[in-house]
C-alpha cells in the first residue's frame, strides 16, 4: 500500500509543481538516521515520499489530524504517529524511541508546526534529544516553495508551483551530558536548525538568519 501511496503522491506533486532536488547523493542508502526539515505547508510530508523510495520511515504528525478520516487512513500505511504537541505525550515518545531502536528513519520538523510567514521559527528540543540519545546521524533538508498560501494561489491561477528541496550532509551530535542538559539540548537544537537554514534561500531563514553558527556553516560551504 505504501508504494501505491507514493505513486499517487508523486503524480499529484508532478501535476501541481515543478520540483528541483539538490543533494540527493547525501542521502544514506543504508542504516538508520534522522531527517530534519523546516515546515512550510501541508505539501511538506508529500515531498518525503516524492524523494525517498524507502519504506522504513516514520513521521510524527500533529494530533489534530487524527480527527480527519482520510489522514487516519493514510497514517496506517504511511507510518505516521499522532502526537500531542502541547502536552507531554509519553505514549507517542515511547513509540518513536521504539521505532528508532528498530533502526527506522525518523522524519521530523523541529519547529513543531507550519510557519505562518514562510520563515523559520525557533526549533523545539525533541529532535536533538532523540538524535543524541540514540546516537543517530542527522540529515538536514531545506524546503522552499511548499508554503500553503503560495501553492494555493498557484492552483487558483492554474500555475505550477516551483519547489526546491535541498539536502545537506549528515552530521552527528555529541552524547547528552549528565549535567546542564537543558543548555546542551538548546545548543543541539541550534545546531540542527542552522544546518537546515544553510539549505534554504536567505528569505526563509527567519530567526536563524543572523545566527553565528549558520554564518560558520555558510562560510565553510563557500570555502569548499
C-alpha positions as CSV (number, residue, x, y, z in Angstrom):
1,X,0.0,0.0,0.0
2,X,2.8,2.4,0.8
3,X,4.2,2.0,-2.7
4,X,0.7,2.9,-4.1
5,X,0.5,5.9,-1.9
6,X,4.0,7.0,-3.1
7,X,3.0,6.6,-6.7
8,X,-0.2,8.7,-6.2
9,X,1.7,11.4,-4.3
10,X,4.4,11.6,-6.9
11,X,1.9,12.0,-9.8
12,X,-0.1,14.6,-7.8
13,X,3.0,16.6,-7.0
14,X,4.2,16.5,-10.6
15,X,0.8,17.7,-11.7
16,X,0.8,20.8,-9.5
17,X,4.5,21.6,-9.1
18,X,7.9,21.7,-10.7
19,X,10.3,20.1,-8.2
20,X,14.0,20.5,-8.1
21,X,16.1,18.3,-5.7
22,X,19.7,19.0,-4.9
23,X,21.9,16.9,-2.7
24,X,20.3,13.5,-3.4
25,X,23.8,12.0,-3.2
26,X,23.9,13.0,0.5
27,X,21.0,10.6,1.4
28,X,22.4,7.4,3.0
29,X,21.2,4.3,1.2
30,X,21.6,2.1,4.3
31,X,21.4,2.4,8.1
32,X,19.2,4.5,10.4
33,X,19.3,8.3,10.6
34,X,17.1,11.2,11.4
35,X,15.8,13.6,8.7
36,X,15.2,17.1,9.9
37,X,13.5,19.8,7.9
38,X,11.7,23.2,8.1
39,X,7.9,23.1,7.9
40,X,6.1,25.4,5.5
41,X,2.8,23.7,4.5
42,X,0.7,20.6,4.0
43,X,2.7,19.6,0.9
44,X,5.9,19.0,3.0
45,X,5.0,15.5,4.0
46,X,4.4,14.5,0.4
47,X,7.9,15.6,-0.5
48,X,9.3,12.9,1.7
49,X,7.6,10.2,-0.3
50,X,8.4,12.0,-3.5
51,X,12.1,11.8,-2.9
52,X,12.6,8.6,-0.9
53,X,11.9,5.0,-2.0
54,X,12.5,3.6,1.4
55,X,9.6,2.1,3.4
56,X,11.3,2.2,6.8
57,X,10.5,5.9,7.5
58,X,8.0,7.3,10.0
59,X,6.7,10.8,10.8
60,X,5.3,12.4,14.0
61,X,2.1,14.2,13.0
62,X,0.1,16.8,14.9
63,X,-2.8,15.2,16.9
64,X,-5.4,17.4,15.3
65,X,-5.1,15.5,12.0
66,X,-6.2,12.3,13.8
67,X,-9.7,13.6,13.6
68,X,-9.6,13.5,9.8
69,X,-10.7,10.2,8.4
70,X,-8.5,10.5,5.3
71,X,-5.5,11.3,7.4
72,X,-6.2,8.4,9.8
73,X,-6.3,6.0,6.8
74,X,-3.1,7.4,5.3
75,X,-1.4,7.1,8.8
76,X,-2.0,3.4,8.9
77,X,0.1,2.8,5.7
78,X,2.5,5.7,5.8
79,X,3.8,5.1,9.3
80,X,2.5,8.3,10.9
81,X,2.5,8.7,14.7
82,X,0.0,11.2,16.0
83,X,1.5,13.2,18.8
84,X,0.2,15.9,21.2
85,X,2.3,18.9,20.6
86,X,1.1,20.8,23.7
87,X,1.2,18.2,26.4
88,X,3.7,15.5,27.4
89,X,2.8,12.5,25.2
90,X,4.8,9.7,26.7
91,X,3.0,7.0,24.7
92,X,3.9,8.6,21.4
93,X,7.5,9.3,22.6
94,X,7.9,5.6,23.6
95,X,6.7,4.6,20.2
96,X,9.1,6.9,18.5
97,X,12.0,5.6,20.5
98,X,11.0,2.0,19.9
99,X,10.9,2.5,16.1
100,X,14.3,4.3,16.2
101,X,15.7,1.4,18.2
102,X,14.5,-0.8,15.3
103,X,16.6,1.3,13.0
104,X,13.6,3.1,11.4
105,X,14.2,6.5,9.9
106,X,12.6,9.4,11.9
107,X,11.5,12.4,9.8
108,X,10.8,15.4,12.0
109,X,10.2,19.2,11.7
110,X,11.8,20.6,14.9
111,X,9.6,23.7,14.7
112,X,6.6,21.5,15.5
113,X,4.1,23.4,13.3
114,X,3.8,25.1,10.0
115,X,5.4,28.5,9.6
116,X,2.8,31.3,9.3
117,X,5.2,33.6,7.4
118,X,7.3,31.1,5.4
119,X,10.3,31.8,7.7
120,X,11.9,29.6,10.2
121,X,10.8,29.8,13.8
122,X,12.6,28.6,16.9
123,X,13.1,24.8,16.9
124,X,11.9,22.7,19.8
125,X,14.3,20.4,21.7
126,X,12.8,17.0,20.8
127,X,14.8,16.3,17.6
128,X,18.1,16.9,19.3
129,X,17.2,14.9,22.3
130,X,16.2,11.8,20.2
131,X,19.2,12.0,17.8
132,X,21.7,12.4,20.7
133,X,20.0,9.8,22.9
134,X,20.1,7.1,20.2
135,X,23.3,8.3,18.5
136,X,21.8,8.7,15.1
137,X,23.3,10.7,12.2
138,X,21.2,13.8,11.3
139,X,20.3,14.6,7.7
140,X,19.2,18.2,7.2
141,X,16.8,19.2,4.4
142,X,15.5,22.6,3.4
143,X,12.1,23.0,1.7
144,X,11.1,26.1,-0.2
145,X,8.0,26.8,-2.3
146,X,5.7,24.5,-0.4
147,X,4.0,27.2,1.7
148,X,0.3,26.7,1.7
149,X,-0.6,30.3,0.5
150,X,1.8,30.2,-2.4
151,X,0.7,26.7,-3.5
152,X,-3.0,27.7,-3.1
153,X,-2.6,30.9,-5.1
154,X,-0.8,29.0,-7.9
155,X,-3.6,26.4,-8.0
156,X,-6.2,29.1,-8.3
157,X,-4.5,30.6,-11.3
158,X,-3.6,27.2,-12.9
159,X,0.1,27.7,-12.3
160,X,2.6,25.0,-11.2
161,X,4.5,25.8,-8.0
162,X,8.3,25.8,-8.0
163,X,9.6,23.7,-5.2
164,X,13.2,23.3,-4.1
165,X,14.4,20.5,-1.8
166,X,18.0,20.9,-0.8
167,X,19.6,18.0,1.1
168,X,22.7,18.6,3.2
169,X,25.3,16.2,4.5
170,X,24.7,14.1,7.6
171,X,26.3,15.1,10.9
172,X,26.4,13.7,14.5
173,X,25.6,15.4,17.8
174,X,27.8,14.6,20.8
175,X,26.3,12.4,23.6
176,X,24.0,14.1,26.1
177,X,26.0,15.3,29.1
178,X,25.0,14.3,32.6
179,X,24.9,17.9,33.7
180,X,23.4,21.1,32.2
181,X,21.3,19.0,29.9
182,X,18.9,21.9,29.1
183,X,21.8,24.1,27.9
184,X,23.2,21.2,25.8
185,X,19.8,20.5,24.2
186,X,19.4,24.1,23.3
187,X,22.9,24.0,21.7
188,X,21.9,20.8,19.8
189,X,18.7,22.4,18.6
190,X,20.5,25.5,17.3
191,X,23.0,23.2,15.5
192,X,20.2,21.3,13.8
193,X,18.2,24.4,12.9
194,X,21.3,26.2,11.5
195,X,22.1,23.1,9.3
196,X,18.5,23.3,8.0
197,X,18.8,27.1,7.4
198,X,22.0,26.6,5.5
199,X,20.0,24.6,2.9
200,X,17.4,27.4,2.5
201,X,17.3,30.6,0.4
202,X,18.1,33.6,2.6
203,X,14.5,34.8,2.9
204,X,13.4,31.6,4.6
205,X,15.9,31.6,7.4
206,X,13.9,33.6,9.8
207,X,15.1,33.7,13.4
208,X,18.3,31.9,12.4
209,X,19.3,34.3,9.7
210,X,21.9,36.0,11.8
211,X,22.9,33.1,14.0
212,X,26.8,32.8,14.3
213,X,26.7,29.0,13.7
214,X,24.8,29.5,10.4
215,X,27.4,32.0,9.3
216,X,30.1,29.4,10.1
217,X,28.3,26.8,8.1
218,X,27.8,29.1,5.1
219,X,31.4,30.2,5.2
220,X,32.6,26.6,5.1
221,X,30.4,26.0,2.1
222,X,31.8,29.0,0.3
223,X,35.4,27.9,1.0
224,X,34.7,24.4,-0.4
